[in-house]
Amino acid sequence: QAQLVESGGGLVQPGGSLRLSCAASGFTFGVHAMSWYRQAPGKERELVAQISWSGGGTAYADSVKGRFTMSRDNTKSTVYLQMNSLKPEDTAVYYCYGQGYWGQGTQVTVSS
């Protein structure tokens, strides 16, 4: 059974950094594009970043461009989201998505 497990969320001050990880199992990870989404309280889930199967192509929401970097390690079936210069408006539950499967989410809270 396919499974995506996120980790790395937490509480960070504005301007700080976090690195999220998403470990995949149960499907052929290395041939599929992967995505990170987020959902803030009272808001719809939004796409944050995408990465191609090889890692050679990435795309970002305008709100995170230049601050967030998505990467992947196909030998570990894992994707990452490096988040720098975090802002309070980045506070949300972050979800990993791939091949029709969602992770359980990891909370990111940016607050002083």
C-alpha positions in Angstrom: 0.0 0.0 0.0 1.3 3.4 -1.0 2.3 5.7 1.9 3.7 9.2 2.2 5.1 10.4 5.6 6.0 14.0 6.2 8.3 15.2 8.9 10.2 18.3 9.9 7.5 20.7 10.8 7.5 22.8 13.9 7.5 26.3 15.4 9.9 28.9 14.0 10.4 32.6 14.3 9.8 34.9 11.4 12.9 34.9 9.2 13.8 31.4 10.2 14.2 28.2 8.3 12.7 24.7 8.3 13.3 21.6 6.1 10.4 19.3 5.5 10.9 15.7 4.3 8.4 13.3 2.8 9.3 9.6 2.6 7.4 7.5 0.1 6.8 3.8 -0.1 4.6 1.4 -1.9 4.8 2.9 -5.4 7.5 3.5 -8.0 8.7 6.8 -6.6 11.4 7.6 -9.1 9.2 7.9 -12.1 6.6 10.3 -10.8 6.4 14.0 -10.2 5.9 15.1 -6.6 4.3 18.1 -5.0 4.0 20.0 -1.8 0.7 21.6 -0.8 -0.3 23.6 2.2 -3.5 24.5 3.9 -3.9 27.4 6.4 -6.9 27.6 8.8 -10.0 28.6 7.0 -8.4 28.5 3.6 -8.3 26.1 0.7 -5.4 23.8 0.1 -2.9 25.4 -2.3 0.0 24.1 -4.4 3.3 25.3 -3.1 5.9 23.5 -5.2 6.3 20.7 -7.7 9.3 18.7 -8.9 9.7 16.5 -12.0 10.5 12.8 -11.7 14.2 13.4 -12.3 14.4 16.5 -10.1 15.5 18.5 -13.1 12.4 20.7 -13.2 10.7 22.6 -10.4 7.9 25.1 -10.1 6.8 27.3 -7.2 3.9 29.4 -6.2 4.6 33.1 -6.5 4.2 33.5 -2.7 7.2 31.2 -2.0 9.4 31.8 -5.0 12.9 32.7 -4.0 12.4 31.4 -0.5 11.5 27.8 -0.8 13.4 25.1 -2.6 12.1 21.6 -3.5 14.4 18.7 -4.1 14.3 14.9 -4.2 16.5 11.9 -3.6 15.2 9.0 -5.7 17.7 6.6 -4.0 15.8 7.3 -0.7 12.3 7.8 -2.2 12.2 11.1 -0.4 11.3 14.7 -1.4 12.3 17.8 0.6 11.1 21.3 1.0 13.7 23.8 2.2 11.9 26.8 3.6 13.9 30.0 4.3 12.9 33.5 5.3 9.7 32.2 6.7 6.8 34.6 7.3 3.8 34.3 9.5 1.6 33.8 6.4 3.5 30.6 5.7 1.8 29.0 8.8 -0.1 26.0 7.6 -0.3 22.3 7.5 2.1 21.1 4.7 1.2 18.0 2.7 3.2 15.9 0.3 1.4 14.6 -2.8 2.3 12.1 -5.5 0.6 9.6 -7.8 -2.8 10.2 -6.3 -1.6 9.8 -2.7 -1.5 12.3 0.2 0.6 12.3 3.3 -0.9 13.0 6.7 0.6 16.5 6.8 3.0 18.3 9.1 2.3 21.6 10.9 4.4 24.6 10.3 3.9 27.6 12.6 5.8 30.9 12.0 5.4 33.1 15.0 7.4 35.3 17.4 
